[in-house]
Amino acid sequence: MRILVAEDEVVTVELYAAVLEERGHKVIVTYDGRQCLNTYRSTSKPFDVVILDYKMPLLDGMQVAKEIFKINPDQRIIFTSAYVVDTLADSVNDLKRVVELIQKPFLPQLLVEQVEDASAAPKLRDLNSAVKDDEGDVDRLLERLKAIQKPKTI
């Protein structure tokens, strides 16, 4: 898989890259939201997954996701965040959809498992078709997202 990662903590992003590359993935690393968006816009080959830190300098993960979805509404995005409820609420309110989430801190293997989980995308599409009904009920959406994702990611 081609993976774009945006994370402002150098040690963290190097760890993500190492575990994903060890599994044979091609990883491109960026250190802030603006750099991530510029990289995304300038590449001719699409990314299979974009991993975004929720809180980053210059542009936060939500702003980056919003711009990426304007370019490619079907882009798979995984947020890493210590603020799962806030991230989910912002995702529904700002993006009008639920995206995959991994709660920080987490074991690197959980990131690999979530990235490699091919069953997540179709289930997420089904969940997103119901977002309008559950938009105000973040707790319910969180429970539904937990049921879709790999155990222990949220």
LINBEL-V423844 format. One line per field, one symbol per residue. phi: phi as a letter, one per 30 degrees, with the letter a starting at -180 (. if undefined). psi: psi as a letter, one per 40 degrees, with the letter a starting at -180 (. if undefined). burial: I if it has 9 or more other ideal C-beta (glycine too) atoms within 8 Angstrom, else O. Layout:
phi->???
psi->???
burial->???
//
This chain:
phi->.cbccbaddedddddedddddedjdccccbcadddddddedcdccdcdbccbddcbdibdedddeedddddbdcddbcccadcdddddddedddciaccdbbdddbdedddeddddddddddddeddddceddcedcddddddddeddddeidb
psi->ihhhhhhehdddddddddddddeeihhhhieidddddddddeidhiidihhhhdhiichidddddddddddgeehhhhhhiegdddddddddddefihiiihhiiihddddddddegeeddddddddddedddedegdddddddddddiiied.
burial->OIIIIIIIOOOOIIIIIIIIIOOOIOIIIIIIIOIIIOIIOOIOOOIOIIIIIIOIOOIIIIIIIIIIIOOOOOIIIIIIIOOIIIIIIIIIOOIOIIIIIIIOOIOIOIIIIIIOIOOIOOIIOOIIOIIOOIOOOIOOIIOIIOOIIIOOII
//
